[in-house]
């Protein structure tokens, strides 16, 4: 199965087709392999310095819109 690829942030309003939950540490990376909530593998290739925020929308190579969800930080003792 081919990996879904994302290379840009989308500004298209409306409902997202998929969700990507990432902690802050991973939302700072411009190159990343991850899994969507449904288990599909996704590869991010974004411009250096891009920091994703919860609510950002990504344009996938097949036209789907992927919403970024900020994962809750783990509580440290």
Secondary structure by P-SEA (a helix, b strand, c coil): cbbbbbcccccccccccbbbbbccccccccccccccccbbbbbbbccccccccccbbbbcccbbbbbbbbccccccc
